[in-house]
């Protein structure tokens, strides 16, 4: 098939250039936004190679599955994080760095993909979903937030607001964007981390580190100045802080989560129980046959 040949060619080319490929899967729907246009097979193959991570399926907002998404795969608690900010600040690079510990300089224009991984927080394995979002535009009347972006923010348990130290306008966007995020979650204070990216580009810095720290402190957020291209430790720390805060909010007050889950066994799949029963029956029959002979 032509698309298989295209995928093989892309993979061969990546190996020649020294790239290492990670295991990935693709779901029919990239995130809580609208279904994107259909891609040509070769284009889809290239996207798979470039993403280099798992793209998870997310149930449509308002569905029964979406209402019951506090648990991820294998009954693990699910933490949903949206990454927002202006165009060109490095949101996709930040997400991929967190997921794969790799940095790739060039990406296709962001279509709003949803990624997933598992992390250990205080001895518990959590399922993490990270929603990448298109860049936010600023007009004279304020922020220009699409309904797709608003759905992503409403969906999230926590938000990472990213600006670039080389773009002062992206820094100025942080305060209004934080206010917009909180307005979409009335009655609760959503955990937010502010990340200043491109810390390696000191020669074209427009935002002083103290400005970012002061703004984050005023907003009541943790602050990290990172270089996604050079280091993954601070990137991981930013996501780790959010996961930890969400995990504490999800845990019922006064109920030790580890103890409670250890006392209540996870329900087994009826299909799996049936397969085990049939296997035991077949094994017993085989033993009886051998004994009789």
N, C-alpha and C positions, 0 to 999 in steps of 0.2 A: 504494500500500500504506500502511496506517495508520502503520507504524513509520517510513516515509520522511517522512511528513508531520510526525511528532513530531520527527524529527531536524532537518528544515528549520526547524521552529519554534524548537527549542533553539538552533540556530546563529544564526538571525536575532536572537533575544533576546540572545545573547552579544555580537553585533556592536553592538547598540544600547547595551549597557552598556560598550563600549569594550574588550572582550577581543580579543586576537589569537589566532587558532587555529593550532596547529601540525599538521604532517602526522603521522598516526598509523595504526597497524595493530593488529589484535586477533587473538590466537591462541586456539585452543580451550582451552588450559590456562594459567592465570595463574601457575603456579609449582610448586615441588616438593611442595606440600601437596596435600590431597585436592581433587578436582574440586568447585568451588562449585556452588550451586543455579543452576538456569536463571533468567535474568532476563527480565522483560518487555521487548519491543522498545523502548519509550520509556525504560525504566530503563537499558537497555544503551546507548542513544544518549546519555543524560545522562552515563553513566560515561565514554564515549569522549571527550566534550567536556571533562570535568573532569580526566581524566588528562593530556591534551594531550601525549602522548609515545608512543613505540612500546612495546607490550607484547609481549615475545618468547615464543616457545614453548620450554619446557624439557623434555627427555626425562625420563621417570620414573626415580627413583633405582634403581640396580641394573641398568638396561637397557644394551644394547650401546652405544647412542648416548650415554648418560650416562657410560659408562666412557671414551669417546673424546672428551670435551668440552674437552680442553685447547686445541683449535683452534676458533675461531669461524668466522664467515662469511668466505669468500674465503681460507681458510687462516690467518687472523690468530689470534694467541694470545688465549685467552679468560681473563679475570679475573672471578671470581664473588665478589660481595660481599653479605653479609647485613647489614641494618640492624636492630638490636634495641634494646629499651628498654621502659620502663614506658608505660602508656597516657597519651596527652595531652602527650607531650614534644615532638612535632613531627617524628616519623620520616618520615611521608609528605611533609610540606612540605620536609624536608631533601632527600629523594630527588628530588622534582620540581624543586627549586631547582638541584640539580646537573645534572639532565638538560636543563632548558629555560631556566634562568636567570630563571624566573618565580616569583612567590610568590602563592599563593592561600590565603586565610585559612580557608576552610571545605572540609572533605572528608567524604565518606561514611566510615562505619566501615570500617577497613582489612580487606580480604579476603585480603591477602597476595599482591599482584601482583608480577610480575617484569618489570623494565624493562631496556632495552638502549640503549647508545650506543657510539660509538667515541671514543677519546682518543689523543693523541700523547704518548708517554713516551720521552724520550731519542731522538727521531727515528723511533720505531717506532709504528705504528698498532695499538692493542690493541682488541679487542672486549670491552666491559664489560657484565656483567649484574649488576643490582642488585636484590636480593630484599627487598621491604618485608615486614614481619612484624607480626602483631597484638601489642598491648601485653601485657607480662608482668605477671602478678599476683603479689603476695607474701602468703603465708599464715603462720600460726604455725610451721609445719614447714619454712618456707623458700620457695624459688622454686616457682611453679606454671607449669611449662613443658610445653606440649602436645607430642604426638609430631610434629605438623606443624612446630612451631618447631624441635624437635630435628633434624628432617630438613633444614630450611633451614640450620641451623648446620653440620651434617655436610657438606652440599653445598658450602658456601662455601670459597673460598680465603682470605678475609679477612673481618673483622667490624668494623662501626662500632657502638659502644655509645653511645647517646644518653641524656642526662638533661637536665632543665630546671633552670635556676638558680632558678626560682620554686617548685620542688617538692623539698624536702629528701629525701623518701622515695625519689624517683627517683634521687637521688645515692647514697643508701645501697644501692641495688640494684646499682650498678655493679660493686663488688668481687665479690659472689657470682655475678653474671652472667658476669664475666670468668672466674672459676674454672670455671663450668659450661661455658663455651665451650671452654676448654682440655681439660676432661675428655672432651669429645666428639671431640677430636682427639688421642688418645693417641700418644705417640712423636714428636710434632712440636709446635712452638710456632707457633700460628696468628697471623699479623699482626693486630693490633687497634688501632684508633684510638678514643679517648674524645672525644666531642663534647658540650660544654655549650651547650644552645640557649637562645634567648630572652634574649640578652644586652642587648636593648633595654629590657627591663622591669626597670630598675634599682630602681624605687620599690617593687617587691615581691620583690626578690631574697632568697632564703633560703640560697644557697650562695655562699660567698666564692670568688673566682677562685683564690686560693692553695690552697684545699681540693681543687679539681678538679685543679690542677697537681700537688700532692703525691700524690694518689691515682694519677694516671696514671703518675707517675714510679715509684711503688712497684710498679705492675703492669707496668712496662716498656713503656708505650704512649706514643705521641704524644698531645698534648692540644690541643684547639682550643675556644675559647669563641666562639660565633658568634651572630649574629642572622639567622636565615633570612629574616625578613621585610624586612630592610634591606640585606643585602649577600650576594653570592654568591662573593666572592674566597676567603674563609676556608673556605667549604663546598667549593669546588673543590680547595683545597689539601689538605684532609683526605682526600678521595678520591684525589688525585694521589699522596700519600705511600703509601697502601695499594697502589695499582696499581704503583707503582715497586718496592715491597718484594716483592710477589708476582711481578712480572716477573723480578726478580733471582733469586728462588728457583726459578722455572720453568726458567731458562736453565741448561743443563748446565755444570758447572764446567770451566773450561779450554777451552770451545768458544765462540768469538765468534759469537753468534747471527746477527748481520747477515751475516757472511761466509758462514756455513754455509747460510743460506737463499738467499743470492744464487747459490751454486754449484749448488743443487738446484732446478731449475725446478719450479713447481707443476704437477701433472698436469692435463692438459686434459680436459674432458668429452668422451667418445666421441660424444655426440650433437652437440656443437658442431663437432667435427672432421668429422663426416658432413655437417652442413649446409654447412660451408665447401667441402668437396669437391664437393657437388652444385651449389653456387653457381658454382664455377669451371668445372664441366662445362657448365652452362647458358650461362655467359658466353662460353666458347670456341665453343660451337655457334652462338650468335648472331653472333659475329664471323665465323665461317666462312660463314654464310648471307649476311651483308652483303657479304662479299668476292666470293662467287660471283655475286651479282647485279650 
